[in-house]
Amino acid sequence: MIRHTVVFSLKHAAGSAAEALFLKAADVLADIPGVQKFEKLRQTSAKNDYAFGFSMEFNDETAYSGYNDHPLHVAFVRDRWVPEVAKFMEIDYVAL
């Protein structure tokens, strides 16, 4: 199992309509074959200044690669992520 996570902040003002539209648009990621346990998260810790997180799981590297190459993911990254995300950090995990 691979757990794919990303924390990020948007270029949009907190609580804005643009912020809400971005988060809603991300729902398309849950529809990609192989994606399990997709979550959209609001970051609450004072220990960092990222605002949101996405988390999802994949059965294996094949499923994860399929997600990365899937047209819905590619379009989301191109059309929403690149123009609207101010900063991010991606972390992928496997269980020990």
Backbone hydrogen bonds, N-H to C=O, Kabsch-Sander energy under -0.5 kcal/mol:
donor,donor_aa,acceptor,acceptor_aa,energy
2,I,58,F,-2.6
3,R,93,Y,-2.5
4,H,2,I,-0.7
4,H,56,M,-2.5
5,T,3,R,-0.5
5,T,91,I,-2.6
6,V,54,F,-2.1
7,V,89,M,-2.6
8,F,52,F,-2.4
9,S,87,K,-2.2
11,K,84,E,-2.8
16,S,13,A,-2.0
20,A,16,S,-2.0
21,L,17,A,-2.5
22,F,18,A,-2.1
23,L,19,E,-2.3
24,K,20,A,-2.2
25,A,21,L,-2.5
26,A,22,F,-1.4
27,D,24,K,-1.7
28,V,25,A,-1.4
29,L,26,A,-2.0
30,A,27,D,-1.2
31,D,28,V,-1.2
32,I,29,L,-1.3
35,V,32,I,-2.0
36,Q,57,E,-2.2
39,E,55,S,-2.7
41,L,53,G,-3.5
43,Q,41,L,-0.5
43,Q,51,A,-2.5
48,N,45,S,-0.7
51,A,8,F,-1.2
52,F,8,F,-2.8
53,G,41,L,-2.5
54,F,6,V,-2.3
55,S,39,E,-2.0
56,M,4,H,-2.0
57,E,36,Q,-3.2
58,F,2,I,-2.4
64,Y,60,D,-2.0
65,S,61,E,-2.8
66,G,62,T,-2.2
67,Y,63,A,-1.8
68,N,64,Y,-2.3
69,D,65,S,-2.0
70,H,66,G,-0.8
70,H,67,Y,-0.8
74,V,70,H,-2.6
75,A,71,P,-2.3
76,F,72,L,-2.1
77,V,73,H,-2.7
78,R,74,V,-2.3
79,D,75,A,-3.3
80,R,76,F,-2.4
81,W,76,F,-2.5
82,V,77,V,-2.9
84,E,80,R,-1.8
85,V,81,W,-2.5
86,A,9,S,-2.4
87,K,9,S,-1.3
89,M,7,V,-2.3
91,I,5,T,-2.7
93,Y,3,R,-2.8
95,A,1,M,-0.6
